[in-house]
Amino acid sequence: MFDVTRYAQVAETIAEAGRFLYGRGWSPATSSNYSARIDDNHIAITVSGRHKGELGAGDVMVVDLAGQPEQSQCRSSAETLLHTVLYNVFPDVGAVLHTHSVNATVLSRLVTEPFLTLEGYELQKAFPGHDSHETSLVVPVFDNTQDIPDLAERTGQWFRAHPDQPGYLIRGHGLYTWGRTMADCLRHVEAFEFLFECELATMRLR
């Protein structure tokens, strides 16, 4: 069983994140899904189909780390397993955010390789382990699919082999990123969005 007080606190951080991300245009309408860790065995995650700028107490539910709901009257995001696999791979992760910005969606379609490599940007230092613009930040790009268990397995395998990467793109879909806290995770979203916009601007100038 999970701690109800802790759940309420976590649900509020998710709702606040939703308002911020919707306000920046990175989670339009009912797109996107967000989660945060409650304890070693449970996470709070957005209920499927809810407007992310208007999240309330009934729009965040609890699932275990196998993706099974603790509240039978609710249905979690169809992409729940893409969240739970990250909590299982990274025990120190406290929040996961999936956004659907224009920059992330368009860039993921333009990148033909299985990776986007970001180099030479000062803002790379927003991510753990990157203390210089001289490092390379590799962002894997996975092909989109409706087979979420398969995608969860593939992403899990990749990040077990590459544990230092802070996010990935799904082609034509959007960004997944995570952090120890919700504040860390939101910082990662902002940094990725800036870097993606820089990449797209550079492409237009070529």
N, C-alpha and C positions, 0 to 999 in steps of 0.2 A: 504494500500500500504506500502511496505517496503522501507527503506532507501538504495538507490543503493550504496552509498559510504560505508556504514556499511557492506552491503553484500559483496563488493569486499574485504574488510579487513578480514571478517570472512572466505571467500573462500580461501584466501591465507593461513590462519592458518590451514585450513583443508588440503590443498595441502602440506604444510610443514610437518604436522603430517603423511601424507601418505608416504612421502619420508623416514621419520625416521622409521616408522613401517615396511615398505617394506624392508628397509636396515637391520633391525634386524631379518628378516625372519618371522615376526609375521602376515604379510598380503600378502601371495604369490599371484602373478598373479592378477586376477580380483576379488579375494575374499575380504571380509570385507566391511564395510560401516561406514562412519563417518558423524557426524553432529555437528553444533554449533548454538547457539541462536543468532538471529539477533535482535529481540525485543520481546515484550510480546506475539506476535501473529504469529511470523514467525521464521523458522529455515532454515539454509543452510544445504544441505545434498548431499552426493555424488550421481551422476547419475549412474544408473544401468549398470554393466558390464564394468566399466572402470578400467584400470590398476592402482593400488594404488601408485606405485612408480613413475608414470608419470602424475599425476593429473595437469590439467591446468584450466584456467578460465571457459572453457566450460564443465568441468566435475563436477561442483558443481551447484546445482539448489536450488530454494526456494520453500518450501511448508509451508502451515499453520499448526496449531497445531492439525488439524483433519487429516493431511496427504494429503491434496489436493494441487496439484501443482499450482504455480503461473506462471509457464512457460510451456505452453501446448506442446511445441515441444520437451520437455524432459521427460524421465521416471525415476522417483527416484527409489532407491533401493526397492526390493520386501519386505524388512523388515522395511520400513519407519515407520509403526505403532509401532514397538518396540522402536523406538526413540521417537516419539511424545508422547507416553504414559509416558515416563520418564520426559519429560519437563512439562507435565500436572500434574504429581504427585509431582514433585520437582521444584517449581518455581524458586529456586536459582541455578539450574543446568545450566551451560553455554555450556557444550560440552558432547557428548556421543561418545564413540569409541567401535566398534565391530571388534574384531580381530580373526584370524584363525590360531593361532600358533599350532605347534605340541604338545607342553606341555599341553595347554588348551584342545585340542581335545582328546588326549589320556587319560588324567586324568579324563575328564568328562565321558569317557566310562568305566573306571575302578571303579569309585565311584558308588556303587550300591544303596546307600541311597539317599534320596532327598536333602541332604545337605552335603557339604564338610566343616568340621570344622578345622580351622587352629589355632594351639595353640603353645605357647612357642617360637615363632620367634620374634627376635628383629625388623624385618622389618614390622611387623604388625603396627608399629607406623607411617608408611607412610600414613595410612588412618585416616580420621577424627574420633575422639572419642576413638581412641586406643592409650593410652599413656604409655602402658606397655606390655611386652611380656607375662604377666600373664593373659591378657584378651583373649577371644575367638573371632575369626573372622569367622562368619558363611557365607558360600557362597551357596546359593540355586542352585540346579541343576535341570533344567526343561527338560523334554523329548522333543526331536526334533519333529517338525511337519511342514507340508506345510500350515497349517491353521494359518496364521499369525494373523488375527483378534482374534482368540481364544487364542493364545499364548500371545498377547498383553494384553488381558483382564486378563489372569491368572497372568502375571507378575505384572500388575498394582495393582491387588488386594493384592498380596503378599507384595509389597513395600509400599502400604498404611498402612498395618498392621505392617511392619518392616521398618520404614523410615531411620534407621541408617546404613543400609547395603550399601556398595559401589559398588557391582557388582554381576553378576550371570553367570553361565555356562549353555549352551544348550548342551545336551548330544550328543557327536559325532560331534559337530559343532564349538563351540568356546566360547569366552568371551565377555560379555557386561560390560562396566564400565563407570562411568561418574564423573564429577567434576564441581566446580564453574567456572573454566577456562580451556582452553585447556591444559595449563601447569599442572594443577592439574590432569587432566584426563590422560595425558601421564605418570605422576608419578605413578598413580594407575596401569596402564598397566604394567609398569616396575616392580613394587612391586609384582603384581600378578604373573608375569612370573617367578620371582625369587622364590616365595613361591611354585608355581606349580612344578618347577624343583626340589626343595628340597623334596617335597612330593613324586615325582616319584623316586628320588634317594633313599629315605628311603624305599619305597616299594621294590625296587630291592635288598636291603640288608636283607630283612626279610626272 
